Structures are given as structure tokens and as C-alpha cells.
Amino acid sequence: MTTATCYRQQIVRAVTGTRPAITWNITNSGALDRICARLVEAERAAEILQAKGYGKPGLLLHEVAALVPAKI
């Protein structure tokens, strides 16, 4: 199961309750897929920045991004 799929299921469960996410009909699947893809990108960006020495686990991505020096 991909990370995007995990995000998708968590989002649907958070909104709909305890019924399995797969049993719900998603009205705008494309929008939900884009949100999940963006979450995966943000997670990966945070990992890359941390591996390069920016920030530490637990910081929000925008806090880590603020530590990156401006490009000259």
C-alpha cells in the first residue's frame, strides 16, 4: 500500500467515521488524490531537508523551510 493510499484512507475515515474508507463513494476523487499526493511530497521534502541537516523530526515543514538560507 502506498503512502498516498494510506493518507487517502485516513482522510476518508477522519471525515466519515468508523466505516471502512473503501465503502464510501468519493464525489471528487481527483481532488482527494491531489491532496494525498501533496501530503506525500511534503513528507518527502521534510525527510530530504532533515537529511541535509535542516531542522529535526517534529518540526513542521514550514519551520524547517524557514531554516534554509536564501538563494543568492
C-alpha positions as CSV (number, residue, x, y, z in Angstrom):
1,M,0.0,0.0,0.0
2,T,1.4,3.4,-1.0
3,T,1.8,6.3,1.3
4,A,-0.8,8.2,-0.8
5,T,-3.3,5.4,-0.3
6,C,-2.7,5.4,3.4
7,Y,-3.3,9.2,3.5
8,R,-6.5,8.7,1.4
9,Q,-7.9,6.1,3.8
10,Q,-7.0,8.2,6.9
11,I,-8.7,11.3,5.4
12,V,-11.9,9.4,4.5
13,R,-12.1,7.7,7.9
14,A,-11.5,11.0,9.7
15,V,-14.4,12.6,7.8
16,T,-16.8,9.6,7.6
17,G,-16.3,7.8,10.9
18,T,-15.6,4.2,11.6
19,R,-16.9,2.6,8.4
20,P,-14.0,1.3,6.2
21,A,-12.8,4.0,3.8
22,I,-13.3,1.7,0.8
23,T,-17.1,1.5,1.3
24,W,-17.6,5.3,0.7
25,N,-18.2,6.8,-2.6
26,I,-15.8,9.8,-3.1
27,T,-17.5,12.6,-5.0
28,N,-14.3,14.3,-6.2
29,S,-11.7,11.5,-6.3
30,G,-9.2,13.7,-8.3
31,A,-9.2,16.4,-5.6
32,L,-8.6,13.8,-2.9
33,D,-5.8,12.2,-4.9
34,R,-4.1,15.6,-5.4
35,I,-4.3,16.4,-1.6
36,C,-2.8,13.0,-0.8
37,A,0.0,13.5,-3.4
38,R,0.8,16.9,-1.9
39,L,1.0,15.3,1.6
40,V,3.4,12.6,0.2
41,E,5.5,15.4,-1.4
42,A,5.6,17.4,1.8
43,E,6.6,14.3,3.8
44,R,9.5,13.6,1.4
45,A,10.6,17.2,1.3
46,A,10.8,17.2,5.1
47,E,12.9,14.0,5.0
48,I,15.3,15.5,2.5
49,L,15.7,18.7,4.4
50,Q,16.4,16.8,7.6
51,A,18.9,14.6,5.9
52,K,20.7,17.7,4.8
53,G,20.9,19.0,8.3
54,Y,17.9,21.4,8.3
55,G,15.6,21.0,11.2
56,K,14.8,17.9,13.2
57,P,12.0,15.4,13.4
58,G,8.9,17.0,14.9
59,L,9.3,20.4,13.3
60,L,6.6,21.5,10.9
61,L,7.7,21.6,7.3
62,H,7.3,25.4,7.1
63,E,9.5,25.7,10.2
64,V,12.2,23.6,8.5
65,A,11.9,25.5,5.3
66,A,12.4,28.8,7.2
67,L,15.9,27.5,8.2
68,V,17.0,27.2,4.6
69,P,19.2,30.1,3.6
70,A,18.0,32.4,0.8
71,K,19.4,31.7,-2.6
72,I,21.8,34.4,-3.9
